[in-house]
Structures are given as C-alpha cells and as structure tokens.
C-alpha cells in the first residue's frame, strides 16, 4: 500500500503520465481521427490510407528492439524526448504530401519515433526502475494516457470544422514540442543511468570465452526465442493487438457502416478511452480494497472474452444504440488493461533481466499484429464488408484465448519440472 500511495506523490510520474497522454493523442490517434478527412482531401481510398498506419506500426515494431537496447543502456530520457520531438516535426510534412508514396514515407518515419515514446519504452523504463513494484506506476500512467483518444478525436474534429485538418496537425505538432517533450525530459531524468555500469560489465564477460561483441545481444535473444512460453505470450499479445488494431483504425467507417450519425460516432469513439481508464480504475480500486494483487493472467483471460463478445455485439446489434454502446464498453474497457497485462505477465513469465529487450520481443506479437491490422481491415472491408471485419476480430479473440491457455499449460509444466529438479 505504501508503494501505491507514494506513486501519486511522485512528480516525475505525473509528468510521464501527461507526456504519454499527449504523445498518444498527437502521434497515434491523429491517424484514425483524420482518416475520413484525408480520404476526402486526397481522394485516396480508406484501404490505401490505412496502409500508411500499417507501415508506421511495422516501422515501430522493427525499431522496438533497438529502442529496448537503448533503454537497457540507460538512455530512456534522450530516447523518449528525442522521439516525440522528431515525430512532431514529421507530422508537419503531412499537409504538403501530394502522392500516396510520400504519405507512406512520412508515416514510416513517424512509426520509428513511436517505438521510442509510447507505452513499450515507457513501461520498460518503469519496470527496470520499480522492478516488482512496477504495476502501480504503470497503472497510474495508463489512467491518464487512456484519455488520449478522448482528446485527439474531439480536438481534431473541432479544429477541422472550424479551420481545416491541416490546422489540427499544426496544433498537435506545437503541443508535442512545447509541452510533451519537456514533460518527458523531466519525467525520466536520470533515473535509469545507475544501471549503465552493469550493462558495461555484462558486455565484457563474453570476451573471456572468445566471443565477439555482438554475442551479448544474441545471448539474450536466442534463449528467449527457444522458450515455448515466449511463443505462447507472443500469440496472446498478437490477438490483443490485431483485434483492437482492426477496430480502432476503422472506428469511424465502422460506425458509418452501422448507420451511426457522425455526431454520435464521434461521441462513441471518444468514449473508448474513458472505458479504458474505467477498467484500470476498477482494477486499481479492487486491489486497494482487498489488499491483494489480482493475477494478471486472469485479467488477460477475462479481457479476451470481452473482446470476442464486443465483436458479436456490434455484428448482431446493427443500428441498436444500446448494443453499440455495449460494443464500446466491451472493446474499450478490456483493451485498457492490456497495457498493464503485457509488462507484468512478461516479467512474471520471463523475468526482468535485460527487460527492455525481452519486453520488446514479447510485445512484438502485439506490435506486429496491430501494425498489419489496419491494412487487413481496410482490405477486408473494401473486398467484402464490415460484417466480415467483425467476424475476423471475433475469431482473433478466440485464438488469443487458446494461446493464453497454452501459455498457462507450458508455464505450469515448467514450474513442475523445476520443482522436481530442486527436490532431486
């Protein structure tokens, strides 16, 4: 309890939480918030535009290992601050693009910056800093950052209607440079540099057996890839990422296909963020009241069930406002817990040694699936319909449940084997 109370008095955590909120709003949610307007402005199809988001997230996935390595070396402060500034400057290029390939190039570069300033690097930093007490700081950050879409969607809509979508881009860019970057600089200032000597010491050890200097990285990656528990986590996180990625990237066209009015669609889309925050608050309150830590594996299982039900709700709900609201609750709330589930479950299953790299590897299932989800969803919708998209998201959630059950089975076998060896 004392750790949870201390979290809310930590000014650096407050700064980091606000920085994450603005980074998500200005660099991530600005894409789905502007998707329909870009289609009207450029004359490109939603499927073609959605590929830009896919390329951005793929670039983020490819860059995540390098970002994790920088965090392990103690460069979190420069990584997060520099990434958000670079991303802010890159989005300024969007109004000047004329060809679709230029649009893709800009988003690929933005994607690289996402790997350095969104949840993955932030939570790796928090886990390395707080170790077994990292859950409370992570929850605190997500409570704020959950409102990112609630900020991005209305602000984008307001500025676009009053002026133009270009003005919205300029405002977000200015906010990222003037407000978000200083918050990152203050929020992570100097905390993780104390681990730099350990990294250097570990780097020298392989030289004793004649290995080259690249072996320390391979020595971390290869054992993880050989661990079947890693692949169970990979599939589970991939299901979370692809399910939500398909939904959030197509949220406005999806509501449009259900004949939801633009004003109601804006309201409902903006509520997904608060639903994420509400789920995190419920988890935080439940643990505080009971004085017990709720196993994140159980939370993950419950969340996947809810995600599968959300797809069914919107499929059969059609134009029913009540069922569409149910879809928002079932989609937003459970996915809001994923940001807590991933680092905690990864640390429990694979340990905290070299956690920046290990977490990035385990999270790549989520990142890669989230990356390809917009392009696949756009293709499915254009080729068939959004009913097929919802059927796909339902199936993906079921695969995630199977992956999680397999992970639990493998983990139990590993624990039993360790117990037998220790008793022998």
C-alpha positions in Angstrom: 0.0 0.0 0.0 2.8 2.4 0.8 4.2 2.0 -2.7 0.8 2.8 -4.3 0.5 5.9 -2.1 4.0 7.1 -3.0 3.2 6.8 -6.7 0.6 9.5 -6.5 3.0 11.9 -4.8 5.7 11.4 -7.5 6.0 14.5 -9.6 8.1 12.7 -12.2 5.4 10.0 -12.7 2.8 12.8 -13.1 4.9 14.3 -15.8 5.5 11.0 -17.5 1.7 10.2 -17.4 0.8 13.5 -19.1 3.6 13.2 -21.6 2.3 9.7 -22.7 -1.2 11.1 -23.0 -0.2 13.8 -25.4 2.2 11.6 -27.3 -0.6 9.1 -28.0 -3.1 11.8 -28.9 -0.8 13.7 -31.2 1.2 10.9 -32.9 -1.1 7.8 -32.8 -4.8 8.7 -32.6 -4.4 11.6 -35.0 -4.5 9.0 -37.8 -7.9 7.4 -37.2 -9.2 10.8 -36.2 -8.3 12.2 -39.6 -8.8 9.1 -41.8 -12.1 10.1 -43.4 -11.0 13.7 -43.9 -7.8 12.6 -45.6 -9.8 10.4 -47.9 -11.9 13.3 -48.9 -9.0 15.7 -49.2 -6.5 13.4 -51.1 -9.1 11.3 -53.0 -7.4 8.1 -51.8 -9.4 5.1 -50.6 -9.6 4.2 -46.9 -7.9 0.9 -47.7 -4.9 2.8 -49.3 -4.7 5.3 -46.5 -4.9 2.6 -43.9 -1.7 1.1 -45.3 0.1 4.2 -44.1 -0.9 3.3 -40.5 0.2 -0.3 -41.1 3.6 0.9 -42.4 4.0 3.2 -39.4 3.4 0.4 -36.9 5.6 -2.0 -38.8 8.4 0.5 -38.7 7.7 0.9 -35.0 7.9 -2.9 -34.5 11.2 -3.1 -36.4 12.6 -0.3 -34.3 11.4 -1.6 -30.9 14.4 -3.9 -30.3 16.8 -1.0 -30.8 14.7 1.1 -28.5 14.7 -1.6 -25.9 18.5 -1.8 -26.2 18.8 1.9 -25.6 16.6 1.7 -22.5 18.8 -1.2 -21.1 21.8 1.0 -21.6 20.2 3.9 -19.7 19.2 6.2 -22.5 15.4 6.4 -21.7 15.4 10.1 -21.2 17.0 11.0 -24.5 15.1 8.3 -26.4 11.6 9.4 -25.3 12.3 13.1 -25.6 14.0 12.9 -28.9 11.4 10.6 -30.4 8.5 12.8 -29.6 10.2 15.9 -31.0 11.1 14.1 -34.2 7.6 12.8 -34.5 6.1 16.3 -34.0 8.3 17.6 -36.8 7.4 14.8 -39.1 3.6 15.2 -38.9 4.2 18.8 -40.2 5.0 17.2 -43.5 1.6 15.6 -43.9 -0.2 18.7 -45.4 2.4 19.0 -48.1 2.3 15.5 -49.5 0.8 15.0 -53.0 1.4 11.4 -53.8 0.4 8.3 -51.8 4.0 7.0 -51.6 5.0 10.3 -49.9 2.3 9.8 -47.4 3.6 6.3 -46.7 7.2 7.5 -46.3 6.2 10.2 -43.7 4.2 7.6 -41.7 7.1 5.1 -41.8 9.4 7.7 -40.3 6.7 8.6 -37.7 6.5 4.9 -36.9 10.1 4.8 -36.0 9.5 7.6 -33.5 6.6 5.7 -32.0 8.9 2.9 -30.8 10.7 5.5 -28.7 8.0 7.3 -26.9 4.8 5.3 -26.5 3.9 2.5 -24.0 6.6 -0.1 -24.8 9.6 2.1 -23.9 7.8 3.8 -21.1 6.8 0.6 -19.4 10.2 -1.0 -20.0 11.7 2.0 -18.2 9.2 1.8 -15.3 9.7 -2.0 -14.9 13.5 -1.5 -14.8 13.1 1.3 -12.3 10.5 -0.1 -10.0 11.0 -3.8 -10.7 8.4 -5.9 -8.8 6.6 -2.7 -7.7 6.1 -1.5 -11.3 2.4 -2.3 -11.5 1.2 0.8 -9.6 3.3 3.3 -11.7 2.2 1.6 -14.9 -1.5 1.8 -13.8 -1.0 5.5 -13.0 0.4 6.3 -16.4 -2.3 4.4 -18.2 -5.1 6.1 -16.2 -4.0 9.4 -17.8 -3.0 8.1 -21.2 -6.3 6.3 -21.6 -7.8 9.7 -22.4 -5.6 10.2 -25.4 -8.3 9.3 -27.9 -10.8 11.4 -26.0 -8.5 14.4 -26.5 -7.5 13.6 -30.1 -10.9 12.9 -31.6 -12.8 16.0 -30.4 -9.8 18.3 -30.9 -9.2 17.1 -34.4 -12.9 17.4 -35.2 -13.2 20.9 -33.7 -10.2 22.3 -35.4 -11.0 20.7 -38.7 -14.6 22.0 -38.7 -13.5 25.5 -37.6 -10.4 25.8 -39.8 -9.0 22.7 -41.6 -7.4 19.4 -40.8 -4.1 21.0 -41.5 -4.5 23.4 -38.6 -5.2 20.4 -36.4 -1.9 18.9 -37.4 0.0 22.2 -36.7 -1.6 22.4 -33.2 -0.7 18.9 -32.3 2.9 19.4 -33.5 3.3 22.5 -31.4 1.9 20.8 -28.3 4.2 17.9 -28.7 7.3 20.1 -29.0 6.4 22.7 -26.4 4.6 20.6 -23.7 5.2 16.9 -24.2 9.0 16.9 -24.8 9.8 18.9 -21.6 7.5 16.5 -19.7 9.4 13.5 -20.9 12.7 15.2 -20.1 11.6 15.9 -16.6 9.7 12.6 -16.0 12.6 10.2 -16.8 15.5 12.4 -15.8 18.5 10.4 -14.8 16.7 7.5 -13.0 17.9 4.6 -15.0 21.5 5.7 -15.6 22.6 3.9 -12.4 22.3 0.6 -14.4 24.8 1.6 -17.0 27.8 0.1 -15.2 26.0 -3.3 -15.1 25.4 -3.2 -18.8 29.0 -2.5 -19.5 30.2 -5.2 -17.1 27.9 -7.8 -18.8 29.2 -6.7 -22.2 32.8 -7.6 -21.3 32.1 -11.0 -19.9 31.7 -12.9 -23.2 35.2 -11.8 -24.2 36.5 -14.3 -21.7 35.4 -17.1 -23.9 36.5 -15.6 -27.2 33.1 -14.4 -28.4 32.6 -11.2 -30.4 31.0 -8.1 -29.0 27.6 -8.9 -30.6 27.1 -12.1 -28.6 25.6 -10.4 -25.5 22.6 -9.4 -27.6 22.3 -12.8 -29.2 22.8 -14.4 -25.8 19.7 -12.6 -24.7 17.6 -13.1 -27.8 18.3 -16.8 -28.6 17.3 -18.3 -25.2 14.0 -16.3 -25.3 13.2 -17.5 -28.8 13.8 -21.1 -27.7 11.4 -20.7 -24.7 7.9 -22.0 -25.7 6.3 -19.7 -23.1 7.6 -16.8 -25.1 5.6 -18.0 -28.1 2.5 -18.5 -26.1 2.8 -14.9 -24.9 3.5 -13.8 -28.5 0.3 -15.3 -29.8 -1.8 -14.0 -26.9 -0.5 -10.4 -27.3 -0.9 -10.7 -31.1 -4.6 -11.4 -30.6 -5.0 -8.4 -28.4 -3.2 -6.2 -30.9 -4.8 -7.3 -34.1 -8.3 -7.3 -32.6 -8.1 -3.8 -31.3 -6.0 -2.6 -34.2 -8.7 -3.5 -36.7 -11.3 -1.8 -34.6 -9.6 1.5 -33.7 -8.1 2.1 -37.1 -11.5 1.7 -38.8 -13.7 3.1 -36.0 -15.4 5.9 -37.9 -16.0 3.9 -41.1 -17.2 1.0 -38.9 -19.8 3.2 -37.2 -20.7 4.6 -40.5 -21.5 1.1 -41.8 -23.8 0.7 -38.8 -25.6 3.9 -39.9 -24.5 5.8 -36.8 -24.7 9.6 -37.3 -21.4 11.5 -37.4 -22.0 13.3 -34.1 -22.9 10.1 -32.3 -20.0 8.3 -33.9 -17.6 11.0 -32.6 -19.1 10.7 -29.1 -18.9 6.9 -29.1 -15.3 6.8 -30.4 -14.3 9.3 -27.8 -15.7 7.1 -25.1 -13.4 4.2 -25.9 -10.6 6.0 -24.0 -12.6 6.6 -20.8 -13.7 3.0 -20.9 -10.0 2.0 -20.8 -9.5 4.3 -17.9 -12.6 3.0 -16.1 -11.3 -0.6 -16.4 -8.0 0.4 -14.9 -9.6 2.3 -12.1 -11.8 -0.7 -11.3 -8.6 -2.9 -11.2 -6.8 -0.4 -9.0 -9.8 0.0 -6.7 -10.3 -3.8 -6.4 -6.7 -4.3 -5.4 -6.7 -1.4 -3.0 -9.9 -2.5 -1.2 -9.0 -6.2 -1.0 -5.3 -5.6 -0.3 -4.5 -8.3 -2.7 -2.9 -8.3 -6.2 -5.2 -9.7 -8.8 -3.3 -12.1 -11.1 -2.8 -10.5 -14.5 -3.3 -13.8 -16.3 -6.9 -14.0 -15.1 -7.4 -10.4 -16.2 -6.0 -11.3 -19.6 -8.4 -14.2 -20.0 -11.4 -12.1 -19.0 -10.3 -9.3 -21.4 -10.1 -11.7 -24.4 -13.6 -13.0 -23.6 -14.9 -9.4 -23.6 -13.2 -8.5 -26.8 -14.8 -11.5 -28.6 -18.2 -10.5 -27.2 -17.7 -6.9 -28.4 -17.5 -8.1 -32.0 -20.6 -10.2 -31.6 -22.4 -7.3 -30.0 -21.8 -4.9 -32.9 -22.4 -7.7 -35.5 -25.9 -8.5 -34.2 -26.6 -5.1 -32.8 -26.7 -3.4 -36.2 -28.3 0.0 -35.6 -29.3 -0.5 -32.0 -27.7 2.3 -30.0 -27.8 0.3 -26.8 -25.8 -2.6 -28.3 -23.4 -0.2 -30.0 -22.7 1.3 -26.6 -22.2 -2.2 -25.3 -19.6 -2.7 -28.0 -17.7 0.4 -26.9 -17.7 -0.8 -23.3 -16.6 -4.3 -24.1 -13.9 -3.2 -26.6 -12.6 -0.2 -24.7 -12.5 -1.5 -21.1 -10.7 -4.8 -21.6 -8.2 -3.4 -24.0 -7.4 -0.7 -21.5 -6.0 -3.4 -19.3 -3.6 -4.8 -21.9 -1.0 -2.1 -21.3 -0.8 -3.4 -17.7 -1.1 -7.1 -18.6 1.8 -7.2 -21.0 4.7 -5.9 -18.9 3.5 -7.6 -15.7 2.8 -11.0 -17.3 6.0 -10.8 -19.3 8.1 -10.1 -16.2 6.4 -12.9 -14.3 6.9 -15.4 -17.1 10.3 -14.4 -18.5 12.0 -12.4 -15.7 13.3 -8.9 -15.6 16.9 -9.4 -16.7 17.5 -7.4 -19.9 13.8 -6.5 -19.7 14.0 -3.8 -22.3 14.9 -6.3 -25.0 12.8 -9.2 -23.6 9.7 -7.0 -23.2 10.1 -5.6 -26.8 10.4 -9.2 -28.1 7.3 -10.4 -26.3 5.4 -7.3 -27.2 6.3 -7.7 -30.9 3.3 -10.1 -31.3 1.1 -7.2 -30.3 3.0 -4.6 -32.2 3.3 -6.5 -35.5 -0.3 -7.6 -35.4 -1.5 -4.1 -34.5 0.7 -2.9 -37.4 -0.8 -5.1 -40.1 -4.4 -4.8 -38.7 -5.3 -1.5 -40.3 -4.3 -2.6 -43.8 -6.0 -6.0 -43.4 -9.2 -4.5 -42.0 -9.3 -1.9 -44.8 -8.8 -4.7 -47.4 -11.5 -6.9 -45.9 -14.0 -4.0 -45.7 -13.3 -2.9 -49.3 -13.4 -6.5 -50.7 -16.4 -7.8 -48.6 -17.9 -5.7 -45.8 -17.5 -4.6 -42.2 -19.6 -7.6 -41.1 -16.7 -9.7 -42.3 -14.3 -7.5 -40.4 -16.2 -8.1 -37.2 -16.3 -11.8 -37.8 -12.5 -11.7 -38.2 -12.0 -9.8 -34.9 -14.2 -12.3 -33.1 -12.1 -15.2 -34.5 -8.8 -13.5 -33.5 -10.0 -13.1 -29.9 -10.8 -16.8 -29.7 -7.3 -17.6 -31.0 -5.9 -15.4 -28.2 -7.8 -17.4 -25.6 -6.4 -20.6 -27.0 -2.9 -19.0 -26.9 -3.3 -17.9 -23.3 -4.4 -21.4 -22.2 -1.4 -22.9 -24.0 0.9 -20.4 -22.2 -0.6 -21.3 -18.8 -0.1 -25.0 -19.5 3.5 -24.5 -20.6 4.2 -22.4 -17.6 2.7 -25.0 -15.2 4.9 -27.7 -16.8 8.0 -25.5 -16.4 7.2 -24.9 -12.7 6.6 -28.6 -12.1 9.9 -29.5 -13.8 11.8 -27.0 -11.7 10.2 -28.4 -8.6 11.2 -31.9 -9.5 14.8 -30.9 -10.2 15.1 -28.9 -7.0 13.8 -31.8 -4.9 16.2 -34.2 -6.6 
